[in-house]
Amino acid sequence: MKERSLGARGRFVPALAWALVLLAAWEAGSWWLLEVANVPLAQSKLPYVHKIAETFGEYGGVLLREGKATLGNAVLGFAIGAAAGALLAVLMSLSKWVENMAFPYAVASQMVPILGLAPILYGIVRDEQASRILIAGYITFFPVAINMLRGLRSVTPSSLELMRSYAAKTWHVYWKLRLPASLPALFAGLKVAAPLAVTGAILVELMGAQHGIGVIMLRNLYYGPSHAYMFWSTVVVGAALGIILYAVMSAAERIAAPWQPEFRNKGGGR
């Protein structure tokens, strides 16, 4: 337990130190642009960090409320896309025919730029909540499907032969062997897709939604330099939502697949 605590501290302290250095450099750069170089619209290009913090103190309730709306739709779309991607991966691993039929279309679907797909989908659905959920699910679907398929097929032939020697049925092989083996790859896909789902939800909100952090972002962008700090606050909130989803997936991975080398205690301690 002590070694685990020291290991966590060893990772946290350098990250905190780098964050403080970055914030100090950002603040110094903002001061130089605004006070020394007198760069036009300097606040819009590199705003003061402390002013962004003050904006959070003043408008924190609004940012929290709109951020919750964005996160709720992103999480729902993420869950639907992850379930669909995992199901397709299982079906493709079971049947080569299904893979040959579905895989090319899954790849082709990712060739459509999300920036162009979002307004098209919003124009068809005409429902801001459904559009956000669909775009978040669309972004999540492919990385989950492709990574889980790779994980399902990562099982060694000797392990499969052992299961067959015990006359294990197909669903036993999946439940006891293939699905546990696919968890690291599955979570790799989930961690990639989680922040992207938030980005997709925000992108739909920019098309004309009524609620969400993207709505506040677009509104303050139109107002120009006078609302620069509010705009940057929405950017910070959007980034924080993606980080939160990523952190949740990382914590879930530690619980669901604790046998991975990066989760083991170093030095043989218990």
C-alpha positions in Angstrom: 0.0 0.0 0.0 2.9 2.4 0.9 4.6 1.6 -2.4 1.4 2.3 -4.3 1.0 5.6 -2.6 4.6 6.6 -3.4 4.1 5.6 -7.0 0.9 7.7 -7.3 2.7 10.6 -5.7 5.6 10.2 -8.0 3.3 10.6 -11.0 1.2 13.4 -9.5 4.0 15.7 -8.3 5.7 16.1 -11.7 2.4 16.6 -13.5 1.4 19.3 -11.0 4.8 21.0 -11.3 4.5 21.0 -15.1 1.0 22.4 -14.9 2.1 25.2 -12.6 5.1 26.1 -14.9 2.7 26.1 -17.9 0.2 28.4 -16.2 3.0 30.8 -15.1 4.4 30.9 -18.6 0.9 31.5 -20.0 0.3 34.4 -17.5 3.7 35.9 -18.4 3.0 35.6 -22.1 -0.4 37.3 -21.6 1.2 40.2 -19.7 3.9 40.7 -22.3 1.4 40.8 -25.2 -0.9 43.1 -23.4 1.4 45.4 -21.4 4.7 45.4 -23.3 4.0 44.6 -27.0 0.6 46.2 -27.0 -0.7 43.5 -29.5 -4.2 44.3 -30.8 -6.8 42.0 -29.3 -4.2 40.4 -27.1 -6.9 39.3 -24.6 -8.6 37.2 -27.3 -5.3 35.6 -28.4 -3.7 34.8 -25.0 -6.0 35.8 -22.1 -4.9 36.2 -18.5 -5.4 33.0 -16.5 -6.5 34.9 -13.4 -9.2 36.7 -15.4 -10.5 33.4 -16.7 -10.7 32.2 -13.1 -12.6 35.4 -12.2 -15.0 34.7 -15.0 -15.6 31.2 -13.5 -16.4 32.8 -10.2 -18.9 35.2 -11.7 -20.6 32.8 -14.2 -19.8 29.4 -12.7 -23.5 28.6 -12.3 -24.3 29.2 -16.0 -21.2 27.3 -17.2 -22.0 24.3 -14.9 -25.6 24.2 -16.1 -24.7 24.3 -19.7 -21.8 21.9 -19.2 -24.1 19.4 -17.6 -26.4 19.6 -20.7 -23.5 18.9 -23.0 -22.1 16.1 -20.8 -25.4 14.3 -20.4 -26.0 14.1 -24.2 -22.3 13.1 -24.8 -22.4 10.3 -22.2 -25.7 8.9 -23.6 -24.4 8.9 -27.2 -21.1 7.5 -26.0 -22.8 4.6 -24.2 -25.0 3.8 -27.3 -22.0 4.0 -29.7 -19.9 1.9 -27.4 -22.6 -0.8 -27.0 -23.1 -0.9 -30.8 -19.4 -1.0 -31.5 -18.8 -3.8 -29.0 -21.8 -5.8 -30.4 -20.5 -5.5 -34.0 -17.0 -6.5 -32.9 -18.4 -9.7 -31.3 -20.4 -10.5 -34.4 -17.4 -9.9 -36.7 -15.2 -12.1 -34.5 -17.9 -14.9 -34.7 -18.5 -14.7 -38.5 -16.0 -13.9 -41.2 -19.0 -13.2 -43.5 -20.3 -10.5 -41.1 -16.8 -9.0 -41.0 -16.5 -8.9 -44.8 -19.9 -7.4 -45.1 -19.8 -4.8 -42.3 -16.1 -3.8 -41.9 -15.8 -1.9 -45.3 -18.9 0.1 -44.5 -17.7 0.9 -41.0 -14.4 2.1 -42.4 -16.2 4.1 -45.1 -18.4 5.8 -42.5 -15.3 7.3 -41.0 -14.3 8.9 -44.2 -17.1 11.5 -43.9 -15.7 14.6 -42.1 -17.6 15.1 -38.8 -17.6 18.9 -39.5 -19.7 18.2 -42.6 -21.8 15.4 -41.2 -23.0 17.3 -38.1 -25.0 20.0 -39.9 -26.4 17.5 -42.3 -27.6 15.3 -39.5 -29.0 18.2 -37.5 -30.9 19.4 -40.6 -32.4 15.9 -41.1 -33.3 15.2 -37.4 -34.2 18.7 -36.4 -33.8 17.8 -32.7 -30.8 19.2 -30.9 -30.7 16.5 -28.2 -31.1 13.5 -30.7 -28.5 15.1 -33.0 -25.9 15.4 -30.2 -26.6 11.8 -29.1 -26.3 10.5 -32.6 -23.0 12.3 -33.4 -21.5 11.3 -30.1 -22.5 7.7 -30.8 -21.2 7.9 -34.3 -17.8 9.1 -33.2 -17.6 6.4 -30.5 -18.7 3.5 -32.6 -15.7 2.9 -34.8 -12.7 3.1 -32.3 -14.6 0.8 -29.9 -15.5 -1.7 -32.7 -12.0 -1.9 -34.2 -10.2 -2.0 -30.9 -12.4 -4.7 -29.4 -12.2 -6.8 -32.5 -8.4 -6.7 -32.2 -8.7 -7.7 -28.5 -11.1 -10.6 -29.2 -8.6 -12.0 -31.7 -5.6 -11.5 -29.4 -6.2 -14.8 -27.6 -3.4 -17.3 -28.2 -4.1 -20.5 -30.1 -2.9 -22.5 -27.1 -5.6 -20.9 -24.8 -8.2 -21.7 -27.4 -7.0 -25.3 -27.7 -7.2 -25.7 -23.9 -10.8 -24.5 -23.9 -11.7 -26.9 -26.7 -10.1 -29.8 -24.8 -12.6 -29.1 -22.0 -15.4 -29.2 -24.6 -16.3 -25.5 -23.9 -19.1 -24.1 -25.9 -18.7 -20.9 -27.9 -20.3 -18.7 -25.3 -18.1 -20.2 -22.6 -15.0 -19.4 -24.7 -16.2 -15.8 -25.1 -17.2 -15.3 -21.5 -14.2 -17.0 -19.9 -11.5 -16.2 -22.5 -12.1 -13.8 -25.4 -14.1 -11.1 -23.5 -11.6 -10.8 -20.6 -8.7 -10.7 -23.2 -10.4 -8.0 -25.1 -10.8 -5.6 -22.2 -7.5 -3.7 -22.5 -8.1 -3.1 -26.2 -11.7 -2.2 -25.5 -10.8 0.4 -23.0 -8.1 1.8 -25.3 -10.9 2.5 -27.8 -13.2 3.9 -25.1 -10.5 6.3 -23.9 -9.9 7.5 -27.4 -13.7 8.0 -28.1 -14.6 9.6 -24.7 -13.2 13.1 -25.3 -14.3 12.9 -29.0 -17.9 12.3 -27.9 -17.8 15.6 -26.0 -16.3 17.3 -29.0 -19.1 15.9 -31.3 -21.8 17.1 -28.9 -20.3 20.6 -28.8 -20.1 20.7 -32.5 -23.8 20.0 -32.9 -24.5 22.7 -30.4 -22.7 25.2 -32.6 -25.3 24.5 -35.3 -28.1 26.2 -33.4 -29.0 24.3 -30.2 -30.7 26.0 -27.3 -28.7 24.5 -24.4 -25.1 23.3 -24.0 -21.6 24.7 -23.6 -21.3 25.1 -27.4 -24.2 27.6 -27.4 -22.5 29.8 -24.8 -19.2 29.4 -26.7 -20.7 30.5 -30.0 -22.7 33.4 -28.4 -19.6 34.9 -26.8 -17.5 34.4 -29.9 -19.9 36.6 -31.8 -19.7 39.3 -29.2 -16.0 39.6 -29.9 -13.1 40.9 -27.6 -15.5 42.2 -24.9 -16.5 38.6 -24.1 -13.1 37.0 -24.7 -12.8 35.7 -21.2 -16.2 34.1 -21.2 -15.4 32.5 -24.5 -12.2 31.1 -23.1 -14.1 29.8 -20.0 -16.3 27.8 -22.3 -13.2 26.4 -24.0 -11.8 25.3 -20.6 -15.2 23.7 -19.6 -15.3 21.8 -22.9 -11.8 20.5 -22.4 -12.6 19.6 -18.7 -15.6 17.6 -19.8 -13.4 15.5 -22.2 -10.9 15.0 -19.4 -13.5 13.9 -17.0 -14.9 11.3 -19.4 -11.3 10.1 -20.1 -10.6 9.8 -16.3 -13.8 7.9 -15.7 -12.8 5.4 -18.5 -9.3 5.1 -17.0 -10.7 4.4 -13.5 -13.2 1.8 -15.0 -10.3 0.1 -16.8 -8.3 -0.2 -13.5 -11.3 -1.9 -11.9 -12.3 -4.1 -14.8 -8.8 -5.1 -16.0 -6.4 -4.8 -13.0 -4.1 -7.5 -14.3 -2.4 -5.2 -16.8 1.3 -4.5 -16.2 0.8 -0.7 -15.6 -1.6 -1.5 -12.8 0.6 -3.9 -10.9 2.6 -2.9 -7.9 6.3 -2.3 -8.6 8.9 -4.0 -6.6 6.8 -7.1 -5.6 5.1 -5.4 -2.7 1.5 -6.2 -1.7 
